[in-house]
Amino acid sequence: MAELSKFLEITFLGNWILKWALAVGVSLGTLFVMLLLRRLVQHWARGMANTEREELMELPALALSRTNALFIVITAVVVGLYLLELPARVQSAALSAFTIAAFWQTGLWLTTLAAVWLERKRRKALATDRAAASSFSIIGFAARALIWSLVVLLTLDNLGVNITALVAGLGIGGIAIALAVQNVLGDLFASLSITLDKPFVIGDFLIIGDFLGTVEYIGIKSTRLRSLSGEQIVLSNADLLGSRIRNYGRMFERRVLFTLGVTYETPREKLRQLPEILRSIVEGEADTRFDRSHFAKYGPASLDFEIVYYVLSPDYNRYMDIQQAINLRIHEEFEKLGVEFAYPTQKLWIARVPDAAS
């Protein structure tokens, strides 16, 4: 008993060993409870994420499930230390460590909330407003940059760094950095221009020089297209905005002009009938608006007719189906009328030279 009494009377940093044991016990208890709570929250978040319905508490649960183990350990240690009578310097260091950990943990929670919320908004916008959907990645980057910039500044301020002088110094140094990374900044500002001006959005079909494909992703530095042959095309945002872009995603209707030729032997009366026949063929197809049909010109080997109409849909497959149906009807009507299609031919006229002896 005497030895036990002597042991309990031992002091360390001004606190009895029993008080240290109590502080360690409280720290371990806090650590266990917080880890258990995090595990329960993670299980709760996974359960809500697996349901189709969006729960009110799903976003907070997802954010809390990202609680970092280091933050939990620091919190548990600080709770235990507050039971002890420690020098002001030690208490100040412990409080500073907890505050910095809380800043970074809050940043992690906020970025998780922003990322999940923006992803949900993007998925919904894809079905209704593709222009809005394409801007969410840029908004997400800006939100993360703002959150972590504030976290870093608050951390430095807590460590005693003069933030005002630091920001002023960064303003001068930022000029040199901007010159060094001007290509990256050019792509960044180009992405902001795409977000605000919306020259194209996710899902649009673009032709840019020799490249063509459907927009899959608009990022901070690059935009990705999926070509017709299946490969992915990655284009720098700055180069993209510096190019001439043909955006077929903004096409509401398609103007179609085609010509056909008949032989020079076609009787004049049948030539007069052809524009009206061609008009009735085009107007007989759904999703079309007839514009005109004319006997346009005398070609080298044919009498050429020009037909113009509009397909009231941007879908290329729909246009090809209509054009195919029109071509088959033209073939059928020409066959009934006895009109022949022209094809490149040459006629050789041989003149007989009179016999000089006669």
Steps between C-alpha positions, in 0.01 A plus 500: 500500500782734581656439161165564334458820696847612394421415138175697508682797648735520201448820303581578141474854361327603821229226488471181704536171320137418585388812321708400199338157504157663512592729207625203294181310581283793396702537176464130418131511584450806278696333221288184524171691503596721205622204292180313582289800402690538174444133419126532572477814287685328212259206517206742511634697202554184291145387577350830383725510192370157389140623490357672193329771705709796612488528880512834682793390719689320224738785419591576866549128563730467198703799619530372860605157371813669362621591849876449505660262750775754577239758602337242729834418665590867551154570646527207740846609617389861552196388703727297727751784539230737622470288815859584586657813636764571241716802424331769293739434214402132480130579522538765229682253273233235555221749427683621187544143375130426556397826327714426193369142485145636526565742211623220272223264608240771430658553157469127432133500607418806288676368187317169538166680532579718196619207286200278576247782462649617169515144364131453577416830333711403198321165458161670516608777261621249240138406432361855488771764460828376350640854499475512880640148533821593320577781748485290818858371472629858479280607793625200700863597438433860600320389817784266602760769429311753714445260791860382519637851453303611805617194695865573419465869590327419830767242579781747436322765704466253789872428476574870543580588138413856395231431239485861374870507416477150352213594268689812387809290432295245309365780281853588388612140470179411318615704200812288462304180552241610243772556241644155573169317470328720242402198287323339794333828593398547137320164510345590836358829375389327180306249711334789686411655165344171387303485825368856474458538123398136430612469134437127546380267775529133589330291232556744210655365181792720391722527195829677576736499204574135425347377827138414560318339790250533783595703810542264796669716762596867544783532750729766641775448242348294220179391331450138395313385192390150403557455127275305264760222481503466879827653617517792742633834374651734761525868405650787698233754598712792382562337161134406479373856543761621251356270233194525280243262647206357309244405764241259363344470845338842442343389172119507520431404139712388205497665156540247221591584141539229239500483121406236247537489125283363223595430141485763228252280315232562766195667340431862594157422645647249742766752602221741597339231718814404691523797748144435622561125521815559705310741725226244572761232577676720758176621658385141533770430759445581867733745682574696181433854376522546125683807372538477123568283193610640164641403164828663589739471208621320193782274612773349282314167477163567668214737568548583866224551758571653842290415807516669842312395811542505880506204738326613819740306722875526565533121511730387219349151487153651458628714212651196326175302541302783339750547217497128430119496483502801264756336272294181476182697423679700230621177340146360511337814351761536226445138405123558471551821302757348266770750593857376494775605739803647328849370550827619348494416130679618191364506147742483210377654179690386184471724201571345166745699289383533137711310245729753337503299174123533461 
